[in-house]
Amino acid sequence: MSREPEAIMALRRQLGAALATFRQAGALTQAHVGTATNYDRTSINKIERGHQMPDRPFWQAVDRLLEAEGALVKQYDGLVASKRRYAEGQRRSSRAHHQVDAKRLRRGGQPVVPASLHGVGNDFRISTTPSFPLPVTSYADMAYLEAVQQHIWHIVELDNRFGGSDLARLAVRFFRSVHQQLGTGMYEPAIERDLQATAGELAEVAGWLLYDADRQDDVRRMNQEALYFSRLAGDRRMELLILQNASMHAGHLGRPREALHLARSVLESRDRLSPRVKTLFLVRKGRALAQGGDEGALRLFDQVRSHYEDGVRESDPQWAWWVDERELAWHEGMALIDLGRPGEAVDKFHQAVWGKTAQQMRGRYLHLGYLLGAQVAVGAWIDAETTMREIATMVSDVSSTRTVVLLTAILPQLQRDNVPASTRETGEQLALLLSQTAT
């Protein structure tokens, strides 16, 4: 997701790529660098892709560790200087706007008020009122665009932590506001393509949140909006994410053939896919084949791991940050479930759950639900009780309707005669907690 000018983003990616080059030259793993700098492997991965930017002490530490002789620190300082120059340019631009407005006022006219002056700040607040602080009657400038992008990022962070059900309605209203801004033409011509791309990104996020909220008809409509604006802006990277979302959605609705066609349309296209992006679409292909009962799906996951282990590339889109070992393990577990092999799926779901952070609570909540389903299928009752107790601690914090729908389908299976009394009782307590939270 674009939250900085492309020139700054390019410098971030270059700095991350330089870190990766020095690390690989020293035959060190991302985990090794993380341990030496008090970061985890995932953070080092994000830094190398330009998705995370630590402060100068980190770059001084890795510069020493990798014997870069000051090259990494120098490149970091250059990035900081560029960001300062950009910020100063934005301040001068804002001052110029105000000076023009002042002239209009002296002549008895009315100023053109930038949308950025209408309450768009750095703090993200979910409002229960019908309005959203991005008025479509105002003139959208670069500050407006950056505020929209920053809000999108906050929504994504909140979804990772709290789930999408409560955020979906807000995101749809937000998209309509930006859509209306584009429709009125009240924006600086220079930001038109970026604004179209941002609208496509926002629609993609809204579609994802609607999926988590189990509003499936709305998901399809929002994906179509996202495709429209991404293609209008020429944003192929975002278009690829939307196509993988569409494949995911088709599979969720029980249409594996449609999901397979969507995955193949990208894999067999002329796109020069990075290993990480190809990994994602091979996963979608594998999931669709498994849903259709094709055992060859499991052999495909060997290819998935091979492409994933090829590592990150500078060409990777920013949205690829969530493709990691845990996510791949979960998808393989889902393929095993579709092929009627829940015993093998249990281990995969354990891998998916392990290591998720507090910021990934929604993902952990969902994956625990699938782990519970596999444990119930194989009669691992004591393990199922442990899983249910952990799920219970998250019910009041995470708002994910699709996870609730999943759990609601699993829990009645615990009322069978062969289920131990303690397991039935734990299941009843979890069901009661879910119903209380829903009200």
C-alpha positions as CSV (number, residue, x, y, z in Angstrom):
1,M,0.0,0.0,0.0
2,S,1.4,3.3,-1.0
3,R,1.8,5.7,1.9
4,E,4.8,7.7,0.7
5,P,5.7,9.2,-2.6
6,E,7.1,6.6,-5.0
7,A,10.6,8.3,-5.0
8,I,10.8,7.8,-1.2
9,M,9.4,4.3,-1.4
10,A,12.1,3.5,-4.0
11,L,14.8,4.7,-1.6
12,R,13.4,2.5,1.2
13,R,13.4,-0.5,-1.1
14,Q,17.0,0.2,-2.2
15,L,18.2,0.5,1.4
16,G,16.4,-2.8,2.2
17,A,18.0,-4.5,-0.8
18,A,21.4,-3.2,0.2
19,L,20.9,-4.8,3.6
20,A,19.9,-8.1,2.0
21,T,23.0,-8.0,-0.3
22,F,25.4,-7.4,2.6
23,R,23.7,-10.1,4.7
24,Q,23.9,-12.7,1.9
25,A,27.5,-11.7,1.2
26,G,28.2,-12.6,4.8
27,A,26.3,-15.9,4.5
28,L,24.0,-14.8,7.4
29,T,20.3,-15.6,7.7
30,Q,17.6,-13.1,8.5
31,A,17.2,-14.8,11.9
32,H,20.9,-14.3,12.6
33,V,20.7,-10.6,11.9
34,G,17.6,-10.3,13.9
35,T,19.2,-12.0,16.9
36,A,22.2,-9.7,16.7
37,T,20.0,-6.5,16.5
38,N,17.2,-7.6,18.9
39,Y,14.7,-7.9,16.0
40,D,12.8,-11.1,14.9
41,R,13.3,-12.7,11.5
42,T,9.9,-11.3,10.2
43,S,11.0,-7.8,11.0
44,I,14.3,-8.2,9.2
45,N,12.4,-9.6,6.2
46,K,10.1,-6.5,6.2
47,I,13.1,-4.2,6.5
48,E,14.8,-5.8,3.5
49,R,11.7,-5.3,1.5
50,G,11.3,-1.6,2.5
51,H,8.1,-2.2,4.5
52,Q,9.6,-1.4,7.9
53,M,12.2,1.4,8.6
54,P,14.0,1.3,12.0
55,D,15.9,4.2,13.3
56,R,19.6,5.0,12.8
57,P,21.0,2.8,15.7
58,F,19.7,-0.3,13.9
59,W,21.6,0.7,10.7
60,Q,24.8,1.5,12.7
61,A,24.5,-2.0,14.3
62,V,24.0,-3.9,11.1
63,D,26.6,-1.9,9.3
64,R,29.2,-3.1,11.9
65,L,27.8,-6.6,11.9
66,L,27.9,-7.0,8.1
67,E,31.2,-5.0,7.7
68,A,29.5,-2.6,5.3
69,E,32.1,0.1,6.1
70,G,29.5,2.8,6.5
71,A,27.6,2.2,3.3
72,L,24.3,1.2,5.0
73,V,24.4,4.2,7.4
74,K,25.2,6.6,4.5
75,Q,22.3,5.2,2.5
76,Y,19.9,5.5,5.5
77,D,21.0,9.1,6.1
78,G,20.3,9.9,2.4
79,L,16.8,8.5,2.8
80,V,16.2,10.6,5.9
81,A,17.4,13.7,4.1
82,S,15.2,13.0,1.1
83,K,12.2,12.6,3.4
84,R,13.0,16.0,5.0
85,R,13.3,17.7,1.6
86,Y,9.9,16.2,0.6
87,A,8.3,17.4,3.8
88,E,9.7,20.9,3.3
89,G,8.4,20.9,-0.2
90,Q,4.9,19.9,1.1
91,R,5.1,22.8,3.6
92,R,6.0,25.2,0.9
93,S,3.1,23.9,-1.3
94,S,0.7,24.3,1.6
95,R,1.9,27.9,2.2
96,A,1.4,28.7,-1.5
97,H,-2.2,27.5,-1.3
98,H,-2.8,29.7,1.7
99,Q,-1.2,32.7,0.0
100,V,-3.5,32.2,-3.0
101,D,-6.5,32.0,-0.7
102,A,-5.4,35.1,1.1
103,K,-5.4,37.0,-2.2
104,R,-8.9,35.8,-3.0
105,L,-10.1,36.9,0.4
106,R,-8.6,40.4,-0.1
107,R,-10.5,40.6,-3.4
108,G,-13.8,39.6,-1.7
109,G,-13.8,36.0,-3.0
110,Q,-13.8,32.6,-1.2
111,P,-10.8,30.4,-0.7
112,V,-10.5,26.9,-2.1
113,V,-10.2,24.9,1.1
114,P,-7.9,21.8,0.9
115,A,-9.6,18.7,2.2
116,S,-6.5,18.2,4.4
117,L,-7.7,21.1,6.6
118,H,-11.0,19.4,7.4
119,G,-10.0,17.3,10.4
120,V,-7.8,14.8,8.7
121,G,-4.9,14.2,11.1
122,N,-2.6,11.4,12.1
123,D,-5.0,9.9,14.7
124,F,-7.5,7.4,13.4
125,R,-10.8,7.4,15.2
126,I,-13.8,5.2,14.3
127,S,-16.8,7.5,14.3
128,T,-20.3,6.3,14.8
129,T,-21.7,9.4,13.1
130,P,-22.7,9.2,9.4
131,S,-20.0,11.6,8.2
132,F,-16.4,10.8,7.6
133,P,-13.7,13.5,8.0
134,L,-12.9,13.6,4.3
135,P,-15.4,16.1,2.8
136,V,-16.1,15.5,-0.9
137,T,-17.0,19.1,-1.5
138,S,-13.5,20.2,-0.7
139,Y,-10.5,20.4,-3.0
140,A,-8.3,17.3,-2.7
141,D,-4.6,17.9,-2.6
142,M,-1.5,15.9,-1.9
143,A,-2.1,16.1,1.9
144,Y,-5.6,14.7,1.3
145,L,-4.2,11.8,-0.6
146,E,-1.6,11.1,2.1
147,A,-4.2,11.2,4.8
148,V,-6.4,8.7,2.9
149,Q,-3.4,6.4,2.5
150,Q,-2.5,6.7,6.2
151,H,-6.1,5.9,7.2
152,I,-6.0,2.8,5.0
153,W,-2.9,1.6,6.8
154,H,-4.6,2.2,10.2
155,I,-7.6,0.2,9.1
156,V,-5.3,-2.7,8.1
157,E,-3.5,-2.6,11.4
158,L,-6.9,-2.6,13.3
159,D,-8.1,-5.6,11.2
160,N,-5.0,-7.6,12.0
161,R,-5.6,-7.0,15.7
162,F,-9.4,-6.9,16.1
163,G,-10.9,-8.4,13.0
164,G,-12.9,-7.0,10.1
165,S,-16.5,-7.2,11.1
166,D,-16.8,-3.9,12.9
167,L,-14.5,-2.2,10.4
168,A,-16.2,-3.3,7.2
169,R,-19.0,-0.7,7.4
170,L,-16.5,2.1,8.1
171,A,-14.3,1.0,5.2
172,V,-17.2,1.0,2.7
173,R,-18.3,4.5,3.8
174,F,-14.7,5.6,3.5
175,F,-14.5,4.2,-0.1
176,R,-17.7,5.9,-1.1
177,S,-16.3,9.2,0.2
178,V,-13.1,8.8,-2.0
179,H,-15.2,7.6,-4.9
180,Q,-17.3,10.7,-4.7
181,Q,-14.3,12.9,-4.5
182,L,-13.0,11.3,-7.8
183,G,-16.5,11.7,-9.4
184,T,-16.7,15.4,-8.6
185,G,-13.3,16.1,-10.1
186,M,-12.5,18.3,-7.1
187,Y,-8.8,17.4,-6.9
188,E,-5.5,18.5,-8.1
189,P,-4.9,17.1,-11.6
190,A,-1.4,16.0,-10.6
191,I,-2.7,13.5,-8.1
192,E,-5.4,11.9,-10.3
193,R,-3.7,8.6,-11.0
194,D,-2.5,8.2,-7.4
195,L,-6.0,9.0,-6.2
196,Q,-7.5,6.3,-8.6
197,A,-4.9,3.8,-7.3
198,T,-5.7,4.7,-3.7
199,A,-9.4,4.2,-4.4
200,G,-8.6,0.8,-5.8
201,E,-6.5,-0.1,-2.7
202,L,-9.2,1.1,-0.4
203,A,-11.9,-1.0,-2.2
204,E,-9.6,-4.0,-2.0
205,V,-9.3,-3.5,1.8
206,A,-13.0,-3.0,2.1
207,G,-13.6,-6.2,0.2
208,W,-11.3,-8.1,2.5
209,L,-13.1,-6.7,5.6
210,L,-16.5,-7.6,4.1
211,Y,-15.2,-11.1,3.6
212,D,-14.2,-11.4,7.3
213,A,-17.7,-9.9,8.2
214,D,-19.3,-12.7,6.1
215,R,-21.0,-10.3,3.7
216,Q,-20.2,-12.3,0.7
217,D,-22.4,-10.6,-1.9
218,D,-20.9,-7.3,-1.0
219,V,-17.4,-8.8,-1.3
220,R,-17.9,-9.5,-5.0
221,R,-19.2,-6.0,-5.7
222,M,-16.3,-4.4,-3.8
223,N,-13.7,-6.5,-5.6
224,Q,-15.2,-5.3,-8.9
225,E,-14.8,-1.7,-7.8
226,A,-11.2,-2.4,-6.8
227,L,-10.4,-3.9,-10.2
228,Y,-12.0,-1.0,-12.0
229,F,-10.0,1.7,-10.2
230,S,-6.7,-0.3,-10.2
231,R,-6.9,-0.9,-13.9
232,L,-7.9,2.8,-14.5
233,A,-4.7,3.8,-12.6
234,G,-2.6,1.2,-14.3
235,D,-1.7,-0.4,-11.0
236,R,-1.0,-4.0,-12.0
237,R,0.4,-4.9,-8.6
238,M,-2.8,-4.1,-6.8
239,E,-4.7,-5.8,-9.6
240,L,-2.8,-9.0,-8.8
241,L,-3.8,-8.8,-5.2
242,I,-7.5,-8.3,-6.1
243,L,-7.4,-11.3,-8.5
244,Q,-5.9,-13.5,-5.7
245,N,-8.7,-12.2,-3.4
246,A,-11.3,-13.1,-6.0
247,S,-9.8,-16.7,-6.3
248,M,-9.9,-17.0,-2.5
249,H,-13.5,-15.8,-2.4
250,A,-14.6,-18.2,-5.2
251,G,-13.1,-21.1,-3.2
252,H,-14.8,-19.9,0.0
253,L,-18.2,-20.0,-1.9
254,G,-17.6,-23.5,-3.1
255,R,-16.6,-22.7,-6.7
256,P,-13.2,-24.3,-7.1
257,R,-13.3,-24.3,-10.9
258,E,-13.7,-20.5,-10.8
259,A,-10.9,-20.2,-8.3
260,L,-8.7,-22.3,-10.4
261,H,-9.3,-20.3,-13.6
262,L,-8.5,-17.1,-11.7
263,A,-5.2,-18.5,-10.4
264,R,-4.2,-19.9,-13.8
265,S,-5.1,-16.6,-15.5
266,V,-2.2,-15.0,-13.6
267,L,0.2,-18.0,-13.6
268,E,-0.1,-18.4,-17.3
269,S,-0.1,-14.7,-18.1
270,R,2.9,-12.7,-19.4
271,D,3.5,-11.1,-16.0
272,R,7.0,-11.6,-14.7
273,L,6.0,-12.8,-11.3
274,S,8.5,-12.6,-8.4
275,P,8.9,-15.9,-6.5
276,R,6.8,-14.5,-3.6
277,V,3.9,-13.5,-5.9
278,K,4.1,-16.8,-7.8
279,T,4.0,-18.6,-4.4
280,L,0.7,-16.9,-3.6
281,F,-0.9,-17.9,-6.9
282,L,0.4,-21.5,-6.7
283,V,-1.2,-21.6,-3.3
284,R,-4.5,-20.5,-4.8
285,K,-4.1,-23.2,-7.5
286,G,-3.4,-25.8,-5.0
287,R,-6.3,-24.9,-2.8
288,A,-8.7,-25.0,-5.8
289,L,-7.4,-28.4,-6.9
290,A,-7.8,-29.8,-3.4
291,Q,-11.3,-28.6,-3.2
292,G,-11.9,-30.5,-6.4
293,G,-10.5,-33.7,-4.8
294,D,-7.2,-33.7,-6.8
295,E,-4.5,-35.3,-4.6
296,G,-1.9,-33.6,-6.9
297,A,-2.6,-30.4,-4.9
298,L,-0.3,-31.7,-2.2
299,R,2.6,-32.1,-4.7
300,L,2.0,-28.6,-5.8
301,F,2.8,-27.4,-2.2
302,D,6.4,-28.7,-2.8
303,Q,6.6,-26.1,-5.6
304,V,5.1,-23.5,-3.3
305,R,7.8,-24.0,-0.7
306,S,10.5,-24.0,-3.3
307,H,9.4,-20.6,-4.7
308,Y,8.9,-19.2,-1.2
309,E,12.4,-20.2,-0.2
310,D,13.7,-18.2,-3.2
311,G,13.2,-15.2,-0.9
312,V,12.1,-11.7,-1.5
313,R,12.8,-9.4,-4.4
314,E,12.8,-5.7,-4.8
315,S,10.0,-6.2,-7.3
316,D,7.7,-7.7,-4.7
317,P,4.6,-5.6,-4.1
318,Q,4.2,-4.2,-0.7
319,W,1.1,-6.3,0.0
320,A,3.1,-9.5,-0.1
321,W,4.4,-8.9,3.5
322,W,1.8,-11.3,4.9
323,V,3.0,-14.3,2.9
324,D,5.0,-16.3,5.5
325,E,5.7,-19.8,6.7
326,R,2.7,-19.8,9.0
327,E,0.3,-18.7,6.3
328,L,1.6,-21.4,3.9
329,A,1.2,-24.0,6.6
330,W,-2.4,-23.0,7.1
331,H,-3.2,-23.2,3.4
332,E,-1.6,-26.7,3.2
333,G,-3.7,-27.7,6.2
334,M,-6.8,-26.4,4.5
335,A,-5.9,-28.5,1.4
336,L,-5.5,-31.6,3.6
337,I,-8.9,-30.9,5.1
338,D,-10.5,-30.7,1.7
339,L,-8.9,-34.0,0.8
340,G,-10.3,-35.7,3.9
341,R,-7.0,-35.9,5.8
342,P,-7.7,-34.0,9.1
343,G,-5.0,-35.9,11.1
344,E,-2.2,-34.5,8.9
345,A,-3.9,-31.1,8.9
346,V,-3.6,-30.8,12.7
347,D,0.2,-30.5,12.5
348,K,-0.1,-27.8,9.8
349,F,-2.6,-25.8,11.8
350,H,-0.4,-26.0,14.8
351,Q,2.4,-24.5,12.7
352,A,0.1,-21.8,11.5
353,V,-0.9,-20.8,15.0
354,W,2.6,-20.9,16.6
355,G,4.4,-17.6,16.7
356,K,1.6,-15.2,15.8
357,T,2.0,-11.9,17.7
358,A,-0.5,-9.8,19.6
359,Q,-0.9,-7.7,16.4
360,Q,-2.0,-10.8,14.5
361,M,-4.8,-11.8,16.9
362,R,-7.5,-12.0,14.2
363,G,-5.4,-14.5,12.2
364,R,-4.7,-16.5,15.3
365,Y,-8.4,-16.6,16.2
366,L,-9.3,-17.9,12.8
367,H,-6.5,-20.5,12.6
368,L,-7.4,-21.8,16.1
369,G,-10.9,-22.3,14.8
370,Y,-9.7,-24.5,12.0
371,L,-7.3,-26.3,14.4
372,L,-10.3,-27.1,16.6
373,G,-12.2,-28.5,13.7
374,A,-9.4,-30.8,12.8
375,Q,-9.0,-32.0,16.4
376,V,-12.7,-32.7,16.7
377,A,-12.6,-34.6,13.4
378,V,-9.9,-37.0,14.7
379,G,-11.3,-37.2,18.3
380,A,-8.3,-35.4,20.0
381,W,-10.6,-34.3,22.8
382,I,-8.1,-33.1,25.4
383,D,-6.3,-31.0,22.8
384,A,-9.7,-29.7,21.6
385,E,-10.5,-28.5,25.2
386,T,-7.2,-26.7,25.3
387,T,-7.9,-25.0,22.0
388,M,-11.4,-24.0,23.0
389,R,-10.1,-22.4,26.2
390,E,-7.6,-20.4,24.2
391,I,-10.3,-19.3,21.7
392,A,-12.5,-18.2,24.7
393,T,-9.9,-15.7,25.7
394,M,-10.2,-14.0,22.3
395,V,-13.9,-13.9,21.8
396,S,-14.5,-10.5,23.4
397,D,-11.6,-8.9,21.6
398,V,-11.8,-10.1,18.0
399,S,-14.8,-9.3,15.8
400,S,-14.6,-11.8,12.9
401,T,-18.0,-13.1,11.8
402,R,-16.5,-15.8,9.5
403,T,-14.6,-17.2,12.5
404,V,-17.9,-17.2,14.5
405,V,-19.7,-19.0,11.6
406,L,-16.9,-21.6,11.6
407,L,-17.0,-22.2,15.3
408,T,-20.8,-22.3,15.3
409,A,-20.6,-25.2,12.7
410,I,-18.0,-27.1,14.8
411,L,-19.4,-26.9,18.3
412,P,-22.6,-28.9,17.8
413,Q,-20.4,-31.9,16.8
414,L,-19.4,-32.0,20.5
415,Q,-22.8,-33.1,21.5
416,R,-22.3,-36.6,20.1
417,D,-22.4,-39.5,22.5
418,N,-18.8,-40.5,22.0
419,V,-17.5,-37.1,23.2
420,P,-16.3,-37.0,26.8
421,A,-18.4,-35.0,29.2
422,S,-15.6,-32.5,30.0
423,T,-15.2,-31.7,26.2
424,R,-19.0,-31.2,25.8
425,E,-19.0,-28.9,28.8
426,T,-16.1,-26.8,27.5
427,G,-17.9,-26.6,24.1
428,E,-21.1,-25.5,25.7
429,Q,-19.3,-22.8,27.6
430,L,-17.6,-21.5,24.4
431,A,-21.0,-21.5,22.6
432,L,-22.6,-19.5,25.4
433,L,-19.7,-17.0,25.3
434,L,-20.1,-16.6,21.5
435,S,-23.8,-16.0,21.8
436,Q,-23.4,-13.5,24.6
437,T,-20.8,-11.6,22.6
438,A,-23.1,-11.5,19.6
439,T,-25.7,-9.8,21.6
